[in-house]
Each structure stands twice: as C-alpha cells, then as structure tokens.
Amino acid sequence: MITHSARNGYLYTMDRFNGQIIGAKPYMDNVNWTKGIDQKTGKPIDYDPSKEIQTYAGIANLSPTRPSRKSARRSSAATITGRRPTAPTPSSSTYRP
C-alpha cells in the first residue's frame, strides 16, 4: 500500500502493485471544492466525463476560450509591440549617490 496526501486536501491510499484506489478521505476540515471522492475511481464525485474542462465549487464561470483579465493584462504589452515587456531604464534625472 501507498499513502499520498494530495494538495487537494484528500489522503489517498492505493495498492502499490496496480494503483487501484483503496480509499480517499479528507485530511483537512475545510475541504470545500468537491462533495467527496469516489472510492472506486479516486475521482471527485462531481466529475463529469462529458466535459472537457471540469469545474468544481462555483468556478464554472471561467471560459477556456476567453483569457482571464489577469492574463490578458499581463500579455497586452507583448501583443501590442510584438516583443516582451522589459524593465524601465533609468533616466538622467535619477538620483545617484
């Protein structure tokens, strides 16, 4: 047996020879991204195999075709100028001791 405490708040116990899930239980009190883990598959109970991108706990408003505002803002300078943004160069009026 192998036990793995994942970043998602669940402790997984698996058979070390075939990888089959023996059990999965939360090791934190405030795990709220899913209703639980399917003990046979090890996937979240909310998992929907018909969806290309899975959404959990109210983050369904993210669109995979539209970049988020944060990533759009970060890449706007590179898109407009065609090059990566660089650090500003010091001007002649910069104080130098």
C-alpha positions in Angstrom: 0.0 0.0 0.0 1.0 3.6 -0.7 -0.5 6.6 1.0 -0.4 10.1 -0.6 -1.6 13.3 0.9 -2.5 15.4 -2.1 -2.7 19.3 -2.3 -6.5 19.0 -2.8 -7.0 18.1 0.9 -7.5 14.4 0.5 -5.4 11.5 1.7 -5.3 8.7 -0.9 -4.4 5.1 -0.1 -3.6 2.9 -3.1 -2.4 -0.6 -3.9 1.3 -0.2 -4.8 1.2 -3.0 -7.4 -1.8 -2.0 -9.5 -2.5 1.6 -8.5 -6.1 0.8 -7.5 -7.7 3.2 -5.0 -8.3 1.6 -1.7 -9.6 4.7 0.0 -9.7 8.5 -0.1 -10.6 10.7 2.8 -10.1 14.4 3.6 -7.3 15.2 6.0 -8.4 18.8 6.4 -11.7 20.1 7.9 -12.4 22.8 5.4 -12.2 20.9 2.1 -15.0 22.5 0.0 -14.1 22.2 -3.6 -15.9 18.9 -4.0 -18.6 16.9 -2.3 -16.3 13.9 -1.9 -14.1 11.4 -3.7 -15.4 8.3 -5.4 -13.8 5.4 -3.5 -13.6 3.2 -6.6 -12.1 5.6 -9.1 -10.4 8.2 -6.9 -12.1 11.0 -8.9 -14.2 13.7 -7.4 -17.9 12.8 -7.1 -18.7 16.0 -9.2 -16.6 14.7 -12.1 -18.4 14.7 -15.4 -16.6 12.7 -18.2 -18.6 14.5 -20.9 -16.9 17.9 -20.0 -13.5 18.7 -21.5 -12.8 21.1 -18.6 -14.0 20.2 -15.1 -15.5 22.8 -12.9 -15.8 22.5 -9.1 -17.3 24.5 -6.3 -18.7 27.6 -8.1 -15.9 28.3 -10.5 -17.9 27.4 -13.6 -17.9 31.0 -14.9 -14.4 30.6 -16.3 -14.3 30.2 -20.1 -11.5 28.2 -21.7 -11.8 30.2 -24.9 -11.5 33.6 -23.3 -8.4 34.6 -21.3 -8.9 35.9 -17.8 -8.5 39.7 -17.2 -5.3 39.0 -15.2 -3.6 37.0 -18.0 -4.9 39.4 -20.7 -3.4 42.4 -18.8 -0.1 40.6 -18.4 0.3 39.8 -22.1 -1.1 43.0 -23.6 2.3 44.7 -23.9 3.8 41.7 -25.7 0.8 41.6 -28.0 0.8 45.3 -28.9 4.5 45.7 -29.5 5.3 42.2 -30.6 8.0 41.8 -28.0 8.3 41.0 -24.3 8.0 43.9 -21.8 11.3 44.9 -20.3 12.2 46.8 -17.1 12.3 50.6 -17.5 15.8 52.1 -18.0 16.9 54.7 -15.5 16.7 58.3 -16.8 19.4 61.0 -16.4 17.3 62.6 -13.6 17.6 59.5 -11.4 19.4 60.2 -8.1 22.8 58.6 -7.8 24.8 58.9 -4.6 
